[in-house]
Amino acid sequence: MTSTAVIGLGTMGSRIALSIDAEGHEVRGFDPSEGARGRASDSGITVLGTAEEALQGADLVIISVPRPEHVLASARGPLSTAKGAVVADMSTIDPGSAQEAAGILAKHDVTYVDAPVLGRPDKIGNWTLPTGGGESATALVRSVLEGTVAQRVVRVGDVGAGQTVKVLNNLMFGAINAITAEVLTTCEAAGVDPEVFVDTIADSGAATVSNLFREIAPKMIAQDFEPAFALELLAKDNKLAIDLARSVGAPTHLAEIIDRVNTGAMDQGLADRDTGAVRELYRSESGASQ
């Protein structure tokens, strides 16, 4: 049985801890938020009072936090006490920060791999984790997370490679999200019922149709923006993709447009709504009532 610590018990981290625990692994958790600790404890997770307590004796440490600076602060702080452990970082950050965290932790005999999530929170168990790091560390991550939170743990390269896959995947998400809002708005302005458009296209066999389109288009039409994936998180991930592209000299023509769409919608106060809320930006700019 592998002893696992989960640092960060928010939407993703709490689900991860519960799924691992359900498969018989010893799991302890910590979150700096008192509210998150309370909710996790109420759901049955063993929650400790400090990160250091949760990390004591852990073979595998999972970290799930919002931003690169949180990962780096954890690496410089409590994670450095987890001597001999493997840290699987399931946050979405940039490859450079992942590599920096790995370098910091290596000085303390802690092994770091980046293992971000491909999949929606409610699809836990069917996720794919593109993992950047050594073979043996990835094997430990796979032994705990494959069959619990993930369908597949795929080593995609050295540290940072997992985050490269993740932020580029989310850039494609941003593109599909934005163009769906754009075509629905144009369709409405041209006098065709957007619902008829979606019903006609979704099961047509057209090469343009994706599962994401089938999911988000009806929600956009219904103006259902309860967050499955908050716009501010997508915007953050898309900016990370732009930073990555620029760092390697790749063009960012579409990425910059997607970023403008995300930013414009957030400027309308929609940051905490679902990504589909960019539809409201298009509707306001086209003169449609919201």
Summary of the structure (lengths in Angstrom):
residues: 290
radius of gyration: 20.2
end to end distance: 53.7
largest distance: 63.9
contacts: 1009
relative contact order: 0.10
helix: 55%
strand: 14%
